[in-house]
Amino acid sequence: MSDVTLRKLVKRYGEVEVIHGVDLDIADGEFVVFVGPSGCGKSTLLRMIAGLEETSSGEIRIGESDVTRADPADRGVAMVFQTYALYPHMSVEENMGFGLKMTGHAKAEVKEKVREASRILKLDDYLKRKPKALSGGQRQRVAIGRAIVRGPEVFLFDEPLSNLDAELRVDMRVEIARLHKEIGATMIYVTHDQVEAMTLADKIVVLRAGHIEQVGAPMDLYRDPDNRFVAGFIGSPAMNFVGGSAAQDGVLAPGLGAQTLQVAAAVPGVGTEVIVGIRPQHLALAPGESHLVDLVERLGGVSYAYLVAATGDRLVVELREDDPAPRPNDRVGLRVDASRVMLFDASTERRLR
């Protein structure tokens, strides 16, 4: 297996630049997830690594080789797409081995590699079936098996679970995590779903508008985001944000109530406008009438109360199973764990530490 290095990578369509000088190091055997909203450039970046998109400038290295201008077949990568793209007239076994067959590998070698991929993906009972006789999750496993038999240096996944229902997505996340653990390959995975990113990645790359916003381990990004975008994108439900200002002994955030918050973050000069961020689990309901309950979402062991402050700010509060749940149109107070508050510069949206 191999590491992947991107240096000053740029992609232009005509005069429009969509990837802006990306630098990134991916270690051998690492599971890296590109995450971000639609249109942020994550799939374009993946396709550049695969050789399916031409690189306008910069360098891509896989292992010791500069593959920036190499053909896709010569890069040592295998890609799994959102659509399965299986041949409907071929069996699972034939679909998985077709690429090797077309490149002239011996029948015995093809059969051995298919059997090994089948063992890893638990497809032994389905090898003689046609794709129409498989579930969506099984078809995606066949598509992954087709990549495994090629023995690539790097696996590339482009939103492979997007076509699956919620239960199958969870099952396939487990399958892909187990696959990475078993074969130890370098894997780069694209998704817009931050839950997938958090549960699968060794390292997350957060992208916005063709720029890397932050790179780090999932919980590092969750606990220590560099800016408001990362703080709001990583974590479900998203972090709450309200306007505030620096006070003599803390921060005033009317959307969170009238009290001055004595925060752990570095507070700028008195009167300076800031953005105050706090996650739903660091808020609690309290006696009072400062906030109107708009909706309560009950999910079993956890519920979420959606509140509207007098300022118009909208907030989400996490409630545990034993917490009393309010009803819509109730008025409630709010208790804030000020030690968990994050502050962001109001103009640049950079984190104030």
Secondary structure as the mmCIF struct_conf table of DSSP 4:
data_model
#
loop_
_struct_conf.conf_type_id
_struct_conf.id
_struct_conf.beg_label_comp_id
_struct_conf.beg_label_asym_id
_struct_conf.beg_label_seq_id
_struct_conf.end_label_comp_id
_struct_conf.end_label_asym_id
_struct_conf.end_label_seq_id
STRN STRN1 VAL A 4 TYR A 13
TURN_TY1_P TURN_TY1_P1 GLY A 14 GLU A 15
STRN STRN2 VAL A 16 ILE A 26
TURN_TY1_P TURN_TY1_P2 ASP A 28 GLY A 29
STRN STRN3 PHE A 31 VAL A 35
BEND BEND1 PRO A 37 PRO A 37
TURN_TY1_P TURN_TY1_P3 SER A 38 GLY A 39
BEND BEND2 CYS A 40 GLY A 41
HELX_RH_AL_P HELX_RH_AL_P1 LYS A 42 ALA A 50
TURN_TY1_P TURN_TY1_P4 GLY A 51 GLY A 51
BEND BEND3 LEU A 52 GLU A 53
BEND BEND4 SER A 56 SER A 56
STRN STRN4 SER A 57 ILE A 62
TURN_TY1_P TURN_TY1_P5 GLY A 63 GLU A 64
STRN STRN5 SER A 65 ASP A 66
TURN_TY1_P TURN_TY1_P6 THR A 68 ARG A 69
BEND BEND5 ALA A 70 ALA A 70
HELX_RH_3T_P HELX_RH_3T_P1 PRO A 72 ASP A 74
TURN_TY1_P TURN_TY1_P7 ARG A 75 GLY A 76
STRN STRN6 VAL A 77 VAL A 80
BEND BEND6 GLN A 82 THR A 83
TURN_TY1_P TURN_TY1_P8 PRO A 88 HIS A 89
BEND BEND7 MET A 90 MET A 90
HELX_RH_AL_P HELX_RH_AL_P2 VAL A 92 MET A 102
TURN_TY1_P TURN_TY1_P9 THR A 103 GLY A 104
HELX_RH_AL_P HELX_RH_AL_P3 LYS A 107 LEU A 121
TURN_TY1_P TURN_TY1_P10 LYS A 122 LYS A 122
HELX_RH_3T_P HELX_RH_3T_P2 ASP A 124 TYR A 126
TURN_TY1_P TURN_TY1_P11 LEU A 127 LYS A 128
BEND BEND8 ARG A 129 ARG A 129
HELX_RH_3T_P HELX_RH_3T_P3 PRO A 131 ALA A 133
BEND BEND9 LEU A 134 LEU A 134
HELX_RH_AL_P HELX_RH_AL_P4 GLY A 136 ILE A 148
TURN_TY1_P TURN_TY1_P12 VAL A 149 ARG A 150
BEND BEND10 GLU A 153 GLU A 153
STRN STRN7 VAL A 154 ASP A 158
BEND BEND11 GLU A 159 GLU A 159
TURN_TY1_P TURN_TY1_P13 PRO A 160 ASN A 163
BEND BEND12 LEU A 164 LEU A 164
HELX_RH_AL_P HELX_RH_AL_P5 ALA A 166 ILE A 183
STRN STRN8 THR A 186 THR A 191
BEND BEND13 HIS A 192 HIS A 192
HELX_RH_AL_P HELX_RH_AL_P6 GLN A 194 LEU A 200
BEND BEND14 ASP A 202 ASP A 202
STRN STRN9 LYS A 203 ARG A 208
TURN_TY1_P TURN_TY1_P14 ALA A 209 GLY A 210
STRN STRN10 HIS A 211 GLY A 216
HELX_RH_AL_P HELX_RH_AL_P7 PRO A 218 ARG A 223
BEND BEND15 ASP A 224 ASP A 224
BEND BEND16 ASP A 226 ASP A 226
STRN STRN11 ASN A 227 ASN A 227
HELX_RH_AL_P HELX_RH_AL_P8 ARG A 228 PHE A 233
BEND BEND17 ILE A 234 PRO A 237
HELX_LH_PP_P HELX_LH_PP_P1 ALA A 238 MET A 239
STRN STRN12 ASN A 240 ALA A 247
TURN_TY1_P TURN_TY1_P15 GLN A 248 ASP A 249
STRN STRN13 GLY A 250 LEU A 252
HELX_RH_3T_P HELX_RH_3T_P4 PRO A 254 LEU A 256
BEND BEND18 ALA A 258 GLN A 259
STRN STRN14 THR A 260 LEU A 261
BEND BEND19 ALA A 264 ALA A 265
HELX_LH_PP_P HELX_LH_PP_P2 ALA A 266 VAL A 267
BEND BEND20 GLY A 269 GLY A 269
TURN_TY1_P TURN_TY1_P16 VAL A 270 GLY A 271
STRN STRN15 GLU A 273 ILE A 278
HELX_RH_3T_P HELX_RH_3T_P5 PRO A 280 HIS A 282
STRN STRN16 LEU A 283 ARG A 298
BEND BEND21 GLY A 300 GLY A 301
STRN STRN17 VAL A 302 ALA A 309
TURN_TY1_P TURN_TY1_P17 ALA A 310 THR A 311
BEND BEND22 GLY A 312 GLY A 312
STRN STRN18 ARG A 314 ARG A 320
TURN_TY1_P TURN_TY1_P18 GLU A 321 ASP A 322
BEND BEND23 ASP A 323 ASP A 323
HELX_LH_PP_P HELX_LH_PP_P3 PRO A 324 ALA A 325
TURN_TY1_P TURN_TY1_P19 PRO A 328 ASN A 329
STRN STRN19 ARG A 331 VAL A 336
HELX_RH_3T_P HELX_RH_3T_P6 ALA A 338 ARG A 340
STRN STRN20 MET A 342 ASP A 345
TURN_TY1_P TURN_TY1_P20 ALA A 346 THR A 348
STRN STRN21 ARG A 350 ARG A 350
STRN STRN22 ARG A 351 LEU A 352
#
